Amino acid sequence: MVKEKNIILGVSASIAIYKSCDIVRQIKEKIGSVTVVMTKESEELIRPIVFQNLSGNKVYCGLFDFVDTWEIEHISLAKKADLILLAPATANIIAKIAAGICDDLLTCIILATRAPVLIAPAMNENMYKNKITQDNIAKLKKLGYVFIGPQEGKLACGDVGMGCLADIEAIIKEVNKVL
């Protein structure tokens, strides 16, 4: 029997967050269990209850949220992950990871894991092409982080350019490849 994979889906505050709902469905249907970890800022765009209903699992948000069991969440979640998928990934979360900043639950999990980390950026083209963002991405790639996308398309600001979240099918294909 094949062991069910445990995927941590980290979501940050990009307008592309709505596509994460489809990612949850696809992972649950085709790969295994998915646990969503949200940044505080992402909660302004979508409520955790949506991800809880889609995944069938508890959604984790704050580093210091009240827990009903004694568990160091960022360590236990990091240990149980077969893969961490960060989709959508903002310039901010990419910069924090590249700098080793772990000031929220999601960045702490990423720093504590031994599992592969797959990052799917989604942001404005100017932010994506900014030299700082490109340097952060290059640094993380050198460290073994895997990136998928972004792709060209219509951005939230109305412009057309590079910065759209990669296609869901391509993300799921890359998750399977990395696993």
C-alpha positions, 0 to 999 in steps of 0.5 A: 500500500502506498503511504499517503503524502502529507503536503503543507500548503502555505498561502501568502497575501496575493490576490491569486490566493483564490486559486489555492482553493483548487490546489487544495482540491487537487492535492486531496484528490490526487496526492494525499492530505493537505494542511493549510498554513496561512500568513496573517496578511492572507487572512484579509483575503480569504477566511481560514474556514474555506480552507478547513472545509476544502481540506478537511483539516485544521488550518494554521494561522498564527505562531502564537494561536491558542492550542488545545494540546501541547505541541510545538506546531512549527516543529511538528508540522515541519516534521510531518510534511513530505513537501511544503508548497508555497502558493501563492508566494509573494515577494515579501514571503520569498524575501523573508525565506531568503533572509532566514527571517521566521517571524510567523508560523509559515516561515518557521515551518519552512526553516524547520523542515527537511522536506522539499519546498516548492514555491509558486510566485504570484505578484506584479511584474515589476515586483517579480522582475525587481533585482532584489526579488530575482536575487532572492529567488536565485539564492533560494534556488541555489539552496535547493528550493524549487520554483514553478512559474510565474507565468504571463497573463493579466495581473490584478492591477489590470496590466498584462505581464509576468507574475501570474500564478502558474497553472494549477495542473502544472503546480500539481505535476511539479508537486508529484515530480518533487515527491 
